[in-house]
Amino acid sequence: MIIAIDQSTSATKAMLWNEECHLVYRANVPHQQYYPQAGWVEHDAEEIYDNVVKAIGQLPLEPDRIDYSLAITNQRETVVVWNRLTGKPIHHAVVWQCMRGAEFCNELKAKGFSEMVQEKSGLLIDPYFAASGAKWLLDNVTGAREAADRGELLMGTIDSWLVWKLTGGKVHATDLTNASRTLLMNIHTLQWDDDLLQLFTIPRSMMPEIRPCDAVYGETTVEGLFKTSISIVGVLGDSHGALTGQMCFEEGLGKTTYGTGSSVMVNIGEQFAKAPSGLVTSIGFAAKGKTFYAFEGNIHCTGATLKWLEEQLQMIQSPADVEPAALNVPDNGGVYFVPAFAGLGAPWWNDQVKAAVFGMSLATTRNHFLRAALESIAYQVNDLVQAMVHQAGITLKELRVDGGPTKNNFLMQFQADCLRVPINCSDVEEASAMGAVIMNGLGRGLWKDFDEVATLRRSRWTRQPQDNEAQMDQWIAGWQKAVKQLLA
């Protein structure tokens, strides 16, 4: 049996999977979001670890079984800095949505470092990635810089923190996918880059060892839940987990994960290629001695927009309420909602803009507003895919999708209509966790290669584009006009 931890932006899930890739049981424990000032987002890393232990403890485990193993997939870019001697974080984790590193990133861009950083890392200089958050912690937490120079501090993304805690501080490691999202790894050598570390003033002594996704990461009893240690095998970032879980093992296959934010990722094969303007190149996944690259673009707020409508504006009781509202009107009434709550991600990459609504009139209703919010998710995904298609010459035969919003039939049909390609949904909702399970199985020799794994994929449904291309072109043009007004 495989225990998969999916440590996401809003909660920690522990899932029990059998070796036929069927989900047996799932437990979910949310954690608190901290917003110390406008544009800043934090998590308590110790709370997250405690929730991992708590979630695993809620699974129907059999104490006498000795064939358990543990796999991890995690929210990416969120960075933790902790003291290796005390085992305590020096501050809350800086979450990927946090904008506190924007000033330093803008300084680097103004000094002309953008080309060098993208050439080395495959990424754009942006506070979205982990490096500027780690630098901020070293520069602003009392005594942190001095402790780091003495070799007392460690840093890592959430996977590193969890592996370190689960192994009792014996293993400080990360996988290639998470490492490729820090702005500190050289995308060509697949190692930490001295020039990038120096640029962000981060001592090499803080950095975890980089391993393939299907590596063995250590052993754990999960704070005594198991009498005998179990192996931690299989670690990768959540979007990469979804790419793997969707069986996008071949060049040209792509997926979108709809979550708090959304990631659009396309496997481009085993050779590095510079991403189209506004996008980035990451490690897609690394296993069985092979490393696959991926073009990727990330949207900051998709599912988070629906949560905002629920929690902040209290316009809905749950995200499920948005679909019937959207279906209650024939169109958006000319209303366009650009949810730039944490700036705009790819392909726009502007962290200075704020969310805005365009086109409202006295005829605008709650239904128009909610439909515009829902449509904004599809428009943002369309922006990314079109950038890939037109700038990189990539043709998608279909887009494979996963995540909670795939239950929204209106959104999925609207997405197919925007993209003019079929949308295919796996019958495994927890695609990121399934990706971790696949890496676990590959690492333990359960499957011999990717072809054998690919036979396990099961499709739940496919949405074909409707015959409404002219209408969709008008609506997409309205969206792009709204975005350009915001960027002006």
N, C-alpha and C positions, 0 to 999 in steps of 0.2 A: 504494500500500500504506500502511496506517495502523499505526503502532506505538502500542499502548496500554500505558501504565504503570499498574498497579494496586498502589499502595503501601499495604499493609494493616498491621494491628497486629503481625502475626507475620512477614511476609515481603514481598519485592518481586517482583512478576511483571512480566515484559515479554512482550507478546503481539503477534504479527503477524496482522493482519486484512486481508482483501481488501475491495474496495469493494461487495461484495454482503453484507457483514456475516458472513462466514464466518471462523472462527478457523483460521489456517494453522499457527501454531507458538506454543509457550509455553515460557518459561524461568522458573524460580523460585529465588530466593536468600533464605534466611531471615536474620534479624538477631537479635542478642542482646537479651534482656529483662533489665532491671536493677531490682532490688528493694532499694533502700538501707535501707528500714525498713518495718515493717508498714504496709500500705495505700498505699505509695508505688510508682509504676511509672515507669521512665524508658527512653528510647531514645537511642542515639548518632546524632544527625542526620547527622554526617559518614559514618558507616558506612552509613546508609540511602542517601545520595547515591551513595556508591561502589558500592553494590549495584544501584542503578538503571543505572549505566554498565555494570557487569558483566553484568547481566541482558540489556540491549540487545545487548551484545557476543556473547551466546550465540545470538542469533537468526540464521537463515540469510539474511543480508542480501546483496543483490547490489550490489557497490560502484559499478557503472556506472549504476545506476538513479537518477533524480533526482526521482521522484514520491513519495518518502516524506514523511510528516508524523507528528507526535507528539501524542498526547492523554494526559491525566493524570486518574486518579481516585485518591482517597487516603483513608486513615484520617482521620476528622474530629476536631476539638477538640484533638488533640495539638498542643502549641505549642512553637515554637522561637524563641529570642531570640539574635541574632547581631550581631557587630560589622561594620558596613558597610565599615570601613577594612581590617580584617584578613581578613574573610570567614569568621571562625571563630565558632561558637556559644560563648556565654559559659558554658554548662552543658549537660548532657544535656537533651533534649527532655522536657517534662512530658507524659506520656501521658494520654489521656482517662480511663483507669481510675484515675488517681492521686487520692488523697484529701487531698493536702497543703493544698489550698485550702479545706478544709471549715471550719476555724475562722473564717476571714475571711467566708466565705459566711454562716455562722451569725450573725456579728456584724451583717451587713447586714440579714438577716431580722429580727433582734431590734430593730433600729433602725427597722423599718417600711418598708424600701425594696422589698419584694417586688412590690407592686402597680405601682409606677413602672417597675421593671425589666421586668416582664412586658408592661406596656402598650407600652413602647418597643421591646423586643427580641423579644417573642413567646415568650420563654423563661422558665424558672424559675431563681432564683438557686441554683446548684449547682456544686460543684467539677468536675463532669463537663465543663462547658463551659470554653473556653480562657482566659477573662479572669483567673480567680483563679490559674491556673498561671503566667501571665505576670507578674502582680503579685508572686507569691512569688519569682520569679527576680529581679526588680528589687530587692526588699526584702532578699534573703538572699545574693545573690552579691556578693562584695566589689567595690566600685567600680561596680556595674551602674547604680544609680540616678543617679550622677553622670554616667556615660557617656551614659545615656539623655537626661538634661537637656541635654547638649552636642550632642545630635542624632547621636550616633555609633552608636546601636543600632537595629536593625530587629526587628520581630516578625512572625510569621505562622504559619499552620497549615502542614502538610507540603507542600501544593501550592505555597505561596508560596516556601518554602525551595528546592524543586526547580526552580521557574521561575527564581529568582534565580541559582542555581548553574548551571543549564543555559545561561542567557544570559550567563554571565560577569559577573554583577552588574549587568547593564544594565536589567533589568526587576524591579520589586518590585510584584507584583500578586497578587490572589486573585480568586476568582469569588464570585458572590452566594450560592451554597449554603454554601460554607465560611465566608464572612463572617457568614452568618446563624446560625452555631453558636458564635460567640465570646462572646456577651453584650455585644458592643460596637457592633453595627450596629443602626440604627433600622429596624425591619421595615416602616415606612410610607414613609420617605424613601429607603430603600435606600442610605444613606450612614452612615459612622461617626458616632456620636452624642456630642456634647461632654459631655453630662451623664453618660453611661455611662463614657466615658474618664476623666472626673474622678473618678467613684465608685471606679474600680479603679486610679486614679493611674497611668494609662498615657499618656505623651505622644503627641499626634497624629502627631508626626514619625516615630514608629516604624511607623505603619500602612501596609499596602499599598494600592494603588489597587484599587478594586472594579470588576470587569468582568462582563458576561454569560458564561454557560457556553460559548456558541459563539463567543466572541471569539478573535482572534489574539493570542497572548500573547508572541510573540517568535520568535527564531530561535536555532538551536543546531547545533553539530557533534557534540554528545555527546562532548566531550573528544577530538575528532579522529577518531571512528569514521566520520564522514562527511566527504568531501573538500569538499563544498558544503553550506552551512547548510540545514537543513530547518526548516519552520515548526512551532511549537507552537500547535495549534488545538484547543480543547475541554478545559475543566477543570471538574471538579465533584467534590463529596464522594462517597464510595463508596455510601452509601445512596441518594443522589439519582441516582447513576449507575444503580443497580438499578431505581429508579422509572422512569427513562428507558429503560433496557435492556429492561424489561418492558412497554414501550409504554403506560404509564399516563398517556396524554396528556390524558385526559378527566376532568372532575370526577366524583368518586365511585369511581374505580378505585384499588385499593390493592395493596400488596405487602409481603411480609416477606422480609428477607434474613437467612439464618441464617449467622452467622460466629462470631468470637470472642464478640461480643455479638450482639444481633439488633435490627433496626430495623423497626418497623411504620409505614408511611407511607401516607397517603391524600391524593390530589389533591383539593383543595377549590376549585379554579378560580382566576381572576385577581383576586379580591377577598379582602383580609385578613379573617379571622374569628378571634375569640379562641378559643383551644383549650378543650376541656372540662377540668374540674378534673383536675390531675395530668398533663396532656399539654402539648405545646408546639406553636406554629405556627412553621414554618420556610419558607424559600424552597424549593419543590419543584425547580424548574429555571427557567432563564431563557434563551430563545433566540428567534430570528426576531422580535425586538422585543417579545416577550411575557414576562411573569413570572407563574409559577404558584405559588400558595401550597400548603402541605401541612400537615395535622395529623400529628404524629409522636410516637411514644413509643419509648423505647430501653430495652433490657434489657441489663444489664451483662454477665451471664455465661450463655451458652447453650453454644456450642461450647467455650468455655473450661472449662466444667464437665467435659466429656469429656476434655479435655487434662489437667485436674487429676487425674482418676481414673487416667489413664495415667502421668503423669510424677511426681506427688507421692505418690499412694497405691499406684501400680503394681498396680492391680487388673485392668487390661486391658493387652494388648499394643498395641492401636490402638483409636481410636474405633469402628471397625467391629465390635469384639467386643461392644459393648453391645447391639446388636439381638438376636443369638441368645440372650443372657442374658435379655433382657426377654420373649422369646417362650417361654422355658422355664417361666414361671410364669403362671397364669391372670389374676393381678392383682398389685397392688403389696403385697399383704399388710398393708395399712394403713399403709405407710411413705410419708412425704412428705419430700422433700429440697428445702429452700429455699436455693438457691445464692447467698446474698447475700455473696459474697466481696469485692465492692467496694460494699457497701450495696445497697439496692433502688432500681431505676430506676422509670420510670413503670409504673402510675399511683400507686405508693406514695411514691416520692421520699423515701427515708429513708437517709441515708448513714451512720447510726450503727450499724445492726444488722449482725450477722455471720451467716455461713452456719450452718445448723442442720439436723438430721434429726429428724423426729418420728415416733412410732408404732412404733418398733422393739421387738421382744420376743425371747424365746429361740427363737421359730420363724422369725425373720427370717434369710433367706439372702443370699448374695452376689447372687443373681439379683434378689431383691426390691429390694436397695439400688441395683443398676444400673438396674433398671426405673424406680424412683422418680426417679433422676437424669435419665433420658431423658424421662420424663413432665413433669418440671419445665419443660422447654423449651416444650412445648405449652401448659402451664398459664399460663406467663408471657405468651405471645403472646395467649392467650385473654383474659387480664385487660385487655390493651391494647385489643383489638378491641371487647370489650364496653363499655369506657369510651367509645370513639368512638360506638358504636351507640346506647347508652342516653342518654349525656349530650349528644351533638351531633346526634342524629337522623339519622346516616348509616347507610345500608343497603348492605352489601357483597353483590354478587351472587356474587363469588368472590374468593378471595385468591390472588394470583400470587406464587409463591415461587421463591427461588434460594439458592444456597450449598451447600457440601459436605454438610451434614446432610440435604439433600433426597434423598440416595441411601438414606437410612434409611427403608425402607418402613413399619416399625412406627410411627416418629415421624410420618410424613406422614399415615397413616391416623388415628392418634390425634389429630392436629391437626384434621383434617376432622371427626372425631367431637366434639371439644370445641366447635368453632365452629359446627357444623351448617350449613356452607356448603361448596361444592366447593373443593378446593385444586388449583390449576393450575400446573404446572411448565413453564417454557420449556425448549426443547431447548438453550438456550445457558446452560451452567453459569456462565460468567463474565459475569453480567448487568451488574455494575458497570462492567467494562471495555467491554462493548458500549454502555453509556450514553455513555461517553467517546467511543467511535467514532462514535456517532450525532451527538453535539455537534460532533465534528470534521467530519463530512460536511455537517451543516447550515451550519457556519461557512464551509466551502469551496464551498458551492453545489452539492454533490453531489446533495442532495435539496432540493426547493423548499419543502416544508412537512411538518408532523407527519403529515398523512394519508398522504402518500407513504411515509414511514418506517414507519407502522403496518402496512403490507402485508407487511413483512419478518418479522413475528413468527411464530415456529413453536412450537407446543406439543408437549411430549414425552408428558405424561400428565395425567390428572385423577383425583383421589381424591374419591369421593362419600361423604357421611356414612353410616354404618351405622345400622340400626334399633336403636339402643341408648341412646336419649336419657335414659331414666330412670336407667340405670347411670352414664352420664356425669355427670348432675346430682349424683349421690352422690359421685363421685370429685372433681368440681370443688369441691363443698362441703367435702370433707376437706382439699383444698389450701388453700382460703381460710381455713379454721379454723387451719391450720398457720401461714400468713402472719400472721394476726391475733395468734396467740400470740407470734410473734417480735416484733411491733411493740408488744405490750402493755408 
